[in-house]
Amino acid sequence: MTAGPAWSPRQAMHDLFLAGVDAARARHYLARHLPTDRPAGVTAMIALGKAAGDMAQVALEHMSVARGLVVIPKGGLPPGFAPPPQIDVITAAHPVPDAESERAGREALALAQSLGPDDRLLVLVSGGGSSLMTVPRDPLTLSDLVGINDALLRSGAPISAMNTIRRALCAVKGGGLARAAGPAEVITLVLSDVPGDELAMVASGPTVLMPSDENWREDAARYNIAVPPVSVPPPHLPASHVQAPRLVGSAAVSLAAMAKLAQEMGFTAISLGDDLEGDAASLAEHHAALAMSYATGSRPVALLSGGETTVAIGAKGGRGGRNQTYALALAIALEAHPHIHAFAADSDGIDGNSPLAGAMIFPDTLVRCNELSLKAERFLADCDSTRLFESLGDGLETGPTFTNVNDLRCILVRPPGC
């Protein structure tokens, strides 16, 4: 496909998103990071997160695992993957934990505690794990954590603040799983979904040994998160048996694949960064101004970005997510610009509380909204972008993608005559 007269912007954007998603699949990167030696004892495996099924499948194809646990969201096992009998699979809730999340956390701790000094624990971590595996610290209950997580998701807090609070309140996070493994060797491979690839933030760092999160109460107060009284013990930092977690994939890989395809389509690919944060609508307004500046140029340009924006939902009851919010705000800011198309979508296939991965916008998006009596600004204010994009037929819907490197965004600018 080229950016010539016959190009299909809808197909181009769909292909670009899938190229970014595919590049983050475990089959492309994980095998070369797996340990090639064998411990004197046994190897146990815990895979956690939205990519856990994919990562576990690759690991089991390349090494011998005596027993293990795979913790995934609904629909998280790749087609055709039937875990062997020694691998327990738990399907838990996301983005708010449920009873299966607590069962997964307790099983993970028990598995780690059963290992001896000659054994190895391989931990495969991907985003989404914070809600999928949890063990409330005394005297907290699962109900307490559910309420706290729900409040965090509505607060507009960045992922760094969310996970600081989550680590403090859960016995398996913040290195808790590594400490439970005692003398066994712990190897952790991480697919990052957080801006900046800070590994302590991915799934709240179950094997990342770190000092106490002393500022978690300040973060809770800053975002009006009510936390019942709880005593967070000072961490014990054994390190001799715990290898430093290793990054095996991130949004950078996805953006590189998208850039390659965009160039094949005839666009000059420009990366705006894989770690963008902040309010989704504000970022969209900034990107709209940038895109319009390129629209007066002489070449087609693809502006690519990743990261994780935020949306303060509060008491609003709409359906949507940060990517659809970004897309809708971008469409409004572009004011039906005739030479700009764009999409924003979550690489895991689920954006917010909607069935969509994200959404696409076109030069006639606002025109079609008016034809259907859809007030774009009202949908944006109500955090109800899904209903609008479903009405327009412009939602990106993939279902679970078995990976997670967070948000992928692309703005295609095609000046006149290009």
Protein Blocks (a to p, Z undefined) as FASTA:
>chain_A
ZZbfkbcfklmmmmmmmmmmmmmpmklmmmmmpcfbdcfbdcddddedjklmmmmmmmmm
moccfbdcddddehiacghiacdfklccdddddfbdcfklmmmmmmmmmmmmmpcfkbcc
dddddehklmmpccdddfbdfklmmmmmmmmmmnopafklmmmmmmmmpckgghlmmmmn
mmaccddddddfbehiiaklggoiamlccdddfklmmmmmmnopacdddddddddddfkl
mccdddfbdfklmmmmmmmmmmmnopacddebjkbgcjfklmmmmmmmmmmmmmmmcbdc
ddddedjddddfkjafbdcdfklmmmmmmmmmnnopakbccddddfklpahjbfbfbdcd
dfklmmmmmmnopafklmmmnopmmmmmmmnopaccebjnhiaebjadddddddehZZ
